[in-house]
Amino acid sequence: MNIALLLCLLMLLGAVLLLRRSLREARSEQLVERLAEPQTAPQRMKLSRLQRDLLRSGLHMPSWLAVLVLMVWVLAILLALMAGGWLMLLIVLLLPPVLLRLYMVWQYNRRLQRMISQMPQFLDHVIRSLKSGRTLGDGMLLSMENCQEPLHGAMARTRSAVQRGMPLAEATEEFAELFEREEFHILAMGVAVNQRYGGNASELLGNLIGMIRDRDRAARQLRALTGETRISALVLGGLPVAMGGYIFLSNPQMLLNMWEQSGGRLVLMVALLMQVIGCYLLWRMMRSIG
């Protein structure tokens, strides 16, 4: 049974490597065909959910490292099945993707807040470029090159798309759709209107700077007013976990005896499920007021 499972996992890993190689060759063939065709304006690239999340969070992983992590994960699944049974297998199978997803969401939110805080300086640089006689497109590209991280890295695809020939309005709209933030959508809409109908772009960008600063000021005031509520939510969410850890460290036999009995195991599983649901609800409440 174990040998058959090992062979299945090895075959699965081989299939993943062959699929990765075939996808790389297919991309190379598409690139050659694209170079052979007459040059046209570049079209938007359709991104998968994983590619979209990686771009939004700013995480970069080389192909060899991704394959290595996948092999380690498969080996951990095999060892968990051989040593710990189905419960350990379920934990090893589900815990890494869940932790990775949570880290990507946290990294995306953290990166997005820093990008929003850098937007007034970025837009002010564009306004100075417009007043010096540059066009909106040239001012945007110059500001994209001179802005700081993480805004510089987030706008690298937009800058590259514009340099390849994509209209500035479409490139900024793609950027806004990727990060799904109202400030970026307003910027994309303003660029599109200016590119089509003309108008005073400096005034629009100045109003956007004022809106970003007003929203940041209001958000800071809201966080200050709801600080007690957020601290209470953290205490309520962490207290059961801390009590469970203390009981396990001071009297581990108590929990082990419960786990060995069917009724006690059911109680522990229900308590864990209720703790997870409660933490999720508290997190949603904190997010709604933060």
N, C-alpha and C positions, 0 to 999 in steps of 0.2 A: 504494500500500500504506500509506504513512504517512498520507495524507489519510483513507483509509478507517478506519484505526485511530483517528485523531483524532476523526472523526465518531462512532465507536462509543463512545469514552470520554466525549465530550460528551453523547451520548444516555444513557449510563449515569449520568452526573452529574445530568442532568435527571430521570431516573427516580427517583434517590435523593431529590431535592428534592420531587418530586411525592408520593412515598411518605411523606416526613416531614410534608408538609402534610396529607395524608389522615389520617395517624395523629393529628395534632393536632386535626383536625375531629372525628374519631371520639371522642377523649377528651372534647371539649367537649360532644358530643351525649350521651355517657354521663353526664357530670356533670349536665346538665340533666335527664335522665331520673331520675337518683338523687335530685335535689332535689325532683322531683315526686312521688316515691314516699313512703309513710309512713316516718317515721324509725325505724330499727331499729339494733341494735348493729352497729358496723362490723365487717366481715369482714377477714381477712388478705388483703393484696395479694400476688399472685404476681409475683415478680421474675424477670427474665431473668438469665442468667449475667453479662452485662455490667453490668446495674444492681446486682447483688449485689456484684460486685467493686469497683465504684465506691463503693458505700456502705461497704464494709469498709475500703477504703483511704482514705476521706475526701476523694476527689478530686471537685471540682466544675468543670464546664466548661459555659459558656453555649452555647446552640444555635448562635448565629452563629459562635462560635469553632470548634465542632466541624465545621461546614460548611466553614469556611475551611481548617482543617487537612486535611480530606478532599480539598478541591480542590488544595491544595499537593501532597499525596501523589499524586494522580492525575497532576498535571503532572510530578512527579519520575519517575513510572513511564514516562510518555511520553518524556521526555528521555532516560532510561536506555535505553529500547528503540531510540531513534533514534541515540544516540551510542555506547553501550557494548555493544550486542548482548544476547543472551539471558542471559549470566552477570550482567551489571550489572542487567538487569531482575529477575532472581531475587533479587539482593541487596536492591535497593530495595523489592521487593514483600514480602519476608519480614522484613527487619531492623527496620523501625519497629514492627510488631505485637509482635515478640519483645521488643524493648527496652521497649515500653510494658507488656507483661505482667510482665517482670522488675521494672520500677519499681513497679508496683502491688503485687506480692507483697512487695517490700522495704518499701514504705510501710505495707502492712497489718501486717506483723510488728512494725515499729517502733511503729506506733500502738497495737497490741494490748498490747505490753509496757508502754507508758506508761499505758494504761487499767488494767491489772492493778495497777500500782504505786499508782494513785489509788483503787483499790477500798477499802482499809482506811479511808481518810479519809471516803469516801462512806458506807460502812456505819456508821462511828462517828457520823456526822451523823444517820443514820436512827435509831440507838439513842437518841441524846439527844432526838430528836423524840418517840420512843415514851415515854421516861421523863417528858417534859413533858406528856403526856396526849393527844398526837395519835394518830390511827389509823395503821396501817401504810401505807395508800395515801397519806394526806396527808404522812407523813414521807418516803416515797419521792419524791413529786413535789417537795417542798421541797428535798430533797437533790439531785435532778436539776437543779433550777434554779440551785443554788448551787455545784455542782461545777465544776472547771476543765476546760479543754480538754486532751486530746481526748475525755475522757469525757462532757463536756457536749454536744458535737456528736453523739457516737455515740448518746446517749440522747434526742436531740431527737425522733426518730420515736416512741420509746416514750412519751415525755411527751405528744406530740401525740395519739397513739392513745388514751391514757387519758383525756385531756381531751375527746375526741370520744365517749367512752362505752364503749370497749373495756375489758373486765375487766383488772385489774392483772396477774393471773396469766397471761393470754394474752399481754399486751403484753411482760412480762418473758420469757416463753418464746420469743416471736418474736425478741426481742433476743438471747437465748442461741443460738438456731438460726442467726442471722445471723453471729455472730462465732465460734461453735464452740469455746468454751473451757469447761473443766470448772467453773471458778469461777462462770461465769454460769449454767450449768445447775443448779448447786447452789442458787444464789440463786433462780432461777425455781421450782425444786421446793419450796424453803422457803416462798416466797410463796404458791404454789398450795395447799400443805398448811395454811398459816395462814389463807388465805381460806376454805377449805372446812371445816376442823375446829377452827380456833382454836389456841391454844397460846401459849407464851412466845416471841415473835419475837425479843426482845432476846438471849436465850440462843443461838438459832440464828445470828443475825448475828454475835455475839461469837465463836462457834466458827469461823465462816467467816473472820473477820478473822485468827484464829490460824492457820488452815490456809494462808491466802495468805502470811502472813509466814514460816511455816515452809518453804513451798515456795520462796519467794524466797531464803531463807537457804541452802537446799540447792542451788539452782541456782547461786548465787554460789560456793559451795564447789566445785561440779563444774567450773565454768569456770576456777577457779584451779588445780585439779588437772590439767586437760586443756589448759592453756595451751601447753605445749611441743608437744603433738600438733597443735593447731590452727595454730601457727606453721609447723610442718613441712609441713602440708598446703598452706598459702599459698605457701611457697617452692617446693614441687613443682609446684604449678599455675602459678605465675608465671614460673618459670625458663625453660621452653621458649619462652614468648611473648617474654620479654626477650632471649633468645639470637637468636630469629628477627628481632626488631626491630633488634638490633645488627648482624647480618649484612646485613640489607637496607640499613641506613644506611652501613655501611662498604664494602660491595661489592654494590651493587644489581644489577650486571650478572650476577652469579652466579645469583641467583634468577630474573631475567628470562630468562636463557638456559634455565634449567630449565622455566620456564612455556611457552616457545615450543616445546618438544619434548613429544611425547605421553607418553613415559615419565616425564619430569620432572614434567609436569602431574599425572599420576596419583599420583606420590609425594607431591607437595605437598597434593593433595586428601585422600589417605589420612592424612597427618600432621595436617592440620587436623581431620579427623573424629575421629582418635584423641585429639587434644588436647581437643576439645569433650567427648567421652565421659569422658575422665579428669577434667576439671574438674567435670563433673556428679557423678561418683562421689565425688570428694573433698568436694564440697559436701554430698552426702547423708551422708557419714561425719561431717563437722563438725557437721551439724545433729543427728545422732543422739546425739552426745556433748555438745552445747552446750545 
